[in-house]
Amino acid sequence: MKRNKIKWLVILSVVSIILFLVVGQGFSQSVSDILRKAESNYKNFNQDFKDMAMVFDAKIFTPEGEMTSEMKLFTKGEKSRSEIVMQFPEAAGMPEGMGGMQTIIIFDGQDTWMISSFAGKKKLTTEQAEEQMQYQTGMNWWSSISDKAKYVGIERINNRECYVLEIEAGEDSFYSRVWVDKNNLFLVQTEAKIDSGETMRMIFSDFRKIKGEWELAYKTEGFMDEVPMMTILLKSFEINQGLSDDLFDADKVEVSGPNMQEMMQNMMQQGKDN
């Protein structure tokens, strides 16, 4: 169960580290310089992309079978909305006919909300909101890496020369090590140590230019101790479409899927039938 929870959170995190500006120049081996330039790029990004709408297809590999998921991400300025519909394998013990379970997370500029058919609408605490924003908001990967991170050298990943930054245990960061493209400053690979001692690794590839010199990773692969965990593919991408503010209003959200009462009733009925 704990591992599946981590997989769910990783899906929310994918878009937070896949879009960066090609800057066309090298850097010194100063972590401060790298982080400062990445932050500067993010400001330029907000000027070019007033809003975004992205759709991803994901396959999550579990001991019970393969789970499929469609994820949508909408952003407008500092506001964001992610939608995930999970289709559970029959072997997972879910009652037949339950269909997909939808979860929506909204940051409306002030508060963060989680809405699902199963649990209803919940305003997240500051701590919960910070955790979710780390997993599912904009392209500010550097914000969770302090100047205390160590530059440990350059490695080639998928034919790209990357700065390797190591984050010490105990620092307020989701990552333990990141590989940052030397010339373009987007993440090519990340590693994170989880509480169980396992290592979660994410690899970003199939980068394509989408506007000017901005690039987007169309493929993300996740591994847990080198065991395949998920594959996520970008299906569609639109920018500057004039998204409605209603998308980011938690009071105007409608979700699909079973609620807790329906699920309990179906499970009880399935038990009788068996």
C-alpha positions as a printed NumPy array, in Angstrom:
array([[  0.   ,   0.   ,   0.   ],
       [  2.779,   2.428,   0.87 ],
       [  4.532,   1.804,  -2.429],
       [  1.281,   2.38 ,  -4.352],
       [  0.801,   5.672,  -2.504],
       [  4.244,   6.77 ,  -3.607],
       [  3.39 ,   5.896,  -7.201],
       [  0.257,   8.034,  -6.972],
       [  2.261,  10.997,  -5.71 ],
       [  4.877,  10.584,  -8.405],
       [  2.189,  10.879, -11.069],
       [  1.25 ,  14.234,  -9.569],
       [  4.868,  15.321,  -9.682],
       [  5.662,  14.56 , -13.301],
       [  4.775,  17.92 , -14.784],
       [  6.674,  19.791, -12.12 ],
       [ 10.014,  18.933, -13.694],
       [  9.644,  18.557, -17.433],
       [  9.547,  22.012, -19.043],
       [ 12.541,  24.328, -19.251],
       [ 14.133,  26.962, -21.452],
       [ 17.11 ,  26.172, -23.631],
       [ 19.577,  28.838, -22.497],
       [ 22.37 ,  27.937, -24.895],
       [ 25.266,  28.525, -22.549],
       [ 27.32 ,  26.692, -19.964],
       [ 27.603,  27.286, -16.244],
       [ 30.29 ,  27.323, -13.662],
       [ 30.318,  24.481, -11.175],
       [ 28.533,  26.674,  -8.611],
       [ 25.253,  25.282,  -7.318],
       [ 24.146,  28.838,  -6.535],
       [ 24.712,  29.892, -10.153],
       [ 22.727,  26.941, -11.489],
       [ 19.776,  27.515,  -9.167],
       [ 19.784,  31.276,  -9.752],
       [ 19.717,  30.868, -13.534],
       [ 16.961,  28.237, -13.333],
       [ 14.841,  30.647, -11.268],
       [ 15.437,  33.407, -13.812],
       [ 14.265,  31.072, -16.583],
       [ 11.056,  30.385, -14.657],
       [ 10.2  ,  34.09 , -14.64 ],
       [ 10.616,  34.159, -18.418],
       [  8.406,  31.091, -18.652],
       [  5.516,  32.824, -16.869],
       [  5.678,  35.647, -19.394],
       [  5.494,  33.328, -22.422],
       [  2.927,  30.869, -21.081],
       [ -0.157,  32.604, -19.661],
       [ -1.977,  29.293, -19.324],
       [ -1.397,  25.618, -20.186],
       [ -3.512,  22.514, -20.675],
       [ -1.753,  19.139, -20.764],
       [ -3.011,  15.555, -20.958],
       [ -0.916,  12.512, -19.975],
       [ -1.457,   8.771, -20.245],
       [  0.145,   6.672, -17.508],
       [  0.724,   2.99 , -16.923],
       [  1.49 ,   2.027, -13.322],
       [  2.885,  -1.426, -12.631],
       [  1.748,  -3.109,  -9.387],
       [  1.916,  -6.662,  -8.016],
       [ -1.855,  -6.894,  -8.611],
       [ -1.54 ,  -5.906, -12.255],
       [ -1.239,  -2.895, -14.515],
       [ -3.153,   0.246, -13.616],
       [ -3.914,   2.87 , -16.235],
       [ -4.478,   6.524, -15.585],
       [ -5.23 ,   9.687, -17.5  ],
       [ -3.94 ,  12.893, -15.988],
       [ -4.841,  16.436, -16.977],
       [ -2.989,  19.511, -15.812],
       [ -4.198,  23.093, -16.149],
       [ -2.222,  26.157, -15.061],
       [ -2.977,  29.861, -15.219],
       [ -0.468,  32.159, -13.599],
       [  0.089,  30.774, -10.109],
       [ -3.157,  28.785, -10.133],
       [ -3.145,  25.081, -10.965],
       [ -5.515,  22.159, -11.308],
       [ -4.663,  18.482, -11.764],
       [ -7.169,  15.757, -12.577],
       [ -6.406,  12.055, -12.294],
       [ -8.677,   9.155, -13.227],
       [ -7.357,   5.794, -12.034],
       [ -8.529,   2.527, -13.551],
       [ -7.824,  -0.296, -11.07 ],
       [ -6.962,  -3.847, -12.157],
       [ -9.505,  -6.542, -11.275],
       [ -6.896,  -8.325,  -9.18 ],
       [ -6.631,  -5.316,  -6.873],
       [ -9.747,  -6.452,  -5.034],
       [-11.964,  -3.596,  -6.214],
       [-15.64 ,  -4.454,  -6.702],
       [-16.707,  -5.117, -10.292],
       [-18.314,  -2.221, -12.121],
       [-16.708,   0.482,  -9.972],
       [-15.127,   2.155, -12.995],
       [-12.453,   4.803, -12.603],
       [-11.816,   6.891,  -9.519],
       [-11.239,  10.614, -10.128],
       [ -9.239,  12.94 ,  -7.892],
       [ -8.852,  16.678,  -8.494],
       [ -6.368,  18.964,  -6.762],
       [ -6.762,  22.733,  -7.101],
       [ -4.605,  25.611,  -5.979],
       [ -6.762,  28.726,  -6.385],
       [ -4.   ,  31.215,  -5.629],
       [ -4.581,  31.091,  -1.879],
       [ -5.789,  27.654,  -0.778],
       [ -5.277,  24.088,  -1.939],
       [ -8.23 ,  21.717,  -2.259],
       [ -8.498,  17.979,  -2.858],
       [-11.791,  16.748,  -4.302],
       [-12.809,  13.16 ,  -5.053],
       [-16.034,  11.22 ,  -5.337],
       [-14.742,   8.869,  -2.647],
       [-13.764,  11.404,   0.035],
       [-15.578,  14.58 ,  -1.009],
       [-13.995,  18.058,  -0.877],
       [-11.23 ,  18.827,   1.582],
       [ -9.226,  21.987,   2.151],
       [ -5.658,  20.958,   2.807],
       [ -3.648,  22.214,   5.741],
       [ -0.584,  24.341,   5.064],
       [  1.662,  21.316,   5.489],
       [ -0.488,  19.116,   3.234],
       [ -0.702,  21.885,   0.65 ],
       [  3.054,  22.357,   0.576],
       [  3.478,  18.616,   0.031],
       [  0.989,  18.538,  -2.814],
       [  2.397,  21.685,  -4.423],
       [  5.818,  20.066,  -4.368],
       [  4.356,  17.127,  -6.262],
       [  2.123,  18.804,  -8.822],
       [  2.76 ,  22.481,  -9.549],
       [  4.943,  24.519, -11.907],
       [  8.415,  24.121, -13.239],
       [ 10.279,  25.317, -10.128],
       [ 12.28 ,  22.182,  -9.338],
       [ 15.158,  24.248,  -7.948],
       [ 13.01 ,  25.724,  -5.163],
       [ 13.391,  22.538,  -3.097],
       [ 17.184,  22.484,  -3.511],
       [ 19.273,  24.785,  -1.322],
       [ 22.743,  26.195,  -1.87 ],
       [ 23.92 ,  23.47 ,   0.521],
       [ 23.513,  20.905,  -2.258],
       [ 26.823,  19.533,  -3.489],
       [ 28.106,  19.601,  -7.041],
       [ 29.611,  16.138,  -7.544],
       [ 30.569,  16.201, -11.211],
       [ 29.269,  15.703, -14.734],
       [ 27.675,  12.518, -16.084],
       [ 26.242,  11.693, -19.502],
       [ 22.597,  10.567, -19.418],
       [ 20.923,   9.646, -22.723],
       [ 23.675,  11.425, -24.632],
       [ 23.313,  14.632, -22.583],
       [ 26.025,  16.052, -20.362],
       [ 24.481,  16.762, -16.979],
       [ 25.513,  18.48 , -13.79 ],
       [ 25.049,  16.092, -10.884],
       [ 23.792,  17.713,  -7.676],
       [ 23.598,  15.761,  -4.426],
       [ 21.226,  16.761,  -1.632],
       [ 22.119,  15.647,   1.873],
       [ 19.636,  13.698,   3.96 ],
       [ 17.637,  15.924,   6.271],
       [ 17.354,  18.838,   3.865],
       [ 13.858,  19.949,   2.899],
       [ 13.895,  18.359,  -0.559],
       [ 12.063,  15.498,  -2.236],
       [ 15.257,  14.571,  -4.106],
       [ 18.515,  13.013,  -2.977],
       [ 20.275,  13.52 ,  -6.32 ],
       [ 19.414,  15.292,  -9.58 ],
       [ 20.939,  15.353, -13.045],
       [ 20.534,  18.764, -14.726],
       [ 21.292,  19.244, -18.424],
       [ 24.52 ,  21.254, -18.563],
       [ 23.373,  23.552, -21.362],
       [ 19.607,  23.606, -21.036],
       [ 18.957,  23.4  , -17.274],
       [ 16.088,  20.935, -17.392],
       [ 16.058,  17.796, -15.291],
       [ 17.092,  14.644, -17.104],
       [ 17.04 ,  12.297, -14.118],
       [ 16.19 ,  12.384, -10.412],
       [ 16.656,  10.049,  -7.466],
       [ 14.856,  10.053,  -4.144],
       [ 15.377,   7.905,  -1.061],
       [ 12.116,   6.924,   0.58 ],
       [ 11.499,   5.931,   4.198],
       [ 11.638,   2.21 ,   3.448],
       [ 15.193,   2.623,   2.149],
       [ 14.282,   2.09 ,  -1.507],
       [ 15.506,   4.408,  -4.257],
       [ 12.991,   5.949,  -6.617],
       [ 14.433,   7.067,  -9.96 ],
       [ 12.707,   9.146, -12.647],
       [ 14.069,   9.516, -16.188],
       [ 12.814,  12.256, -18.544],
       [ 13.315,  11.85 , -22.286],
       [ 11.946,  12.576, -25.766],
       [ 12.359,  16.336, -25.325],
       [ 10.687,  18.394, -28.038],
       [ 10.584,  22.131, -28.679],
       [  7.081,  23.502, -28.187],
       [  7.472,  27.275, -28.509],
       [ 10.571,  29.225, -29.4  ],
       [ 13.352,  27.622, -27.387],
       [ 11.155,  26.035, -24.707],
       [ 11.309,  22.242, -24.486],
       [  9.016,  19.586, -23.062],
       [  9.715,  15.98 , -22.057],
       [  7.153,  13.76 , -23.761],
       [  8.19 ,  10.6  , -21.908],
       [  8.783,   9.89 , -18.222],
       [  9.819,   6.559, -16.749],
       [  9.835,   5.651, -13.061],
       [ 11.756,   2.891, -11.297],
       [ 11.845,   1.629,  -7.72 ],
       [ 15.222,   0.015,  -7.03 ],
       [ 15.552,  -0.477, -10.807],
       [ 12.185,  -2.26 , -11.043],
       [  9.874,  -0.524, -13.575],
       [  7.222,   1.418, -11.704],
       [  5.488,   3.533, -14.346],
       [  5.618,   5.019, -17.816],
       [  3.975,   8.374, -18.524],
       [  3.493,   9.801, -22.015],
       [  2.366,  13.305, -22.941],
       [ -0.686,  13.019, -25.189],
       [ -1.609,  16.66 , -25.851],
       [ -0.385,  20.148, -25.002],
       [ -2.033,  23.547, -25.511],
       [ -0.94 ,  27.016, -24.416],
       [ -2.527,  30.453, -24.088],
       [ -6.095,  29.274, -24.735],
       [ -7.679,  31.699, -22.272],
       [ -8.626,  29.127, -19.636],
       [-11.63 ,  30.05 , -17.511],
       [-11.094,  30.984, -13.863],
       [-13.933,  28.568, -13.055],
       [-11.46 ,  25.703, -13.573],
       [ -9.647,  26.837, -10.435],
       [-12.762,  27.322,  -8.276],
       [-13.186,  24.348,  -5.93 ],
       [-16.886,  25.17 ,  -5.435],
       [-17.533,  24.583,  -9.145],
       [-15.887,  21.18 ,  -9.388],
       [-17.806,  18.055, -10.382],
       [-16.093,  14.686,  -9.995],
       [-16.998,  11.25 , -11.295],
       [-16.645,   7.851,  -9.701],
       [-17.97 ,   5.936,  -6.695],
       [-18.394,   7.495,  -3.265],
       [-17.566,   5.678,  -0.037],
       [-21.125,   4.479,   0.555],
       [-21.416,   3.05 ,  -2.959],
       [-18.096,   1.292,  -2.664],
       [-19.019,  -0.315,   0.664],
       [-22.364,  -1.469,  -0.711],
       [-20.738,  -2.992,  -3.796],
       [-18.111,  -4.755,  -1.693],
       [-20.785,  -6.196,   0.6  ],
       [-22.844,  -7.336,  -2.391],
       [-19.802,  -8.9  ,  -4.015],
       [-19.087, -10.792,  -0.787],
       [-22.646, -12.182,  -0.739],
       [-22.427, -13.23 ,  -4.378],
       [-19.211, -15.111,  -3.705]])
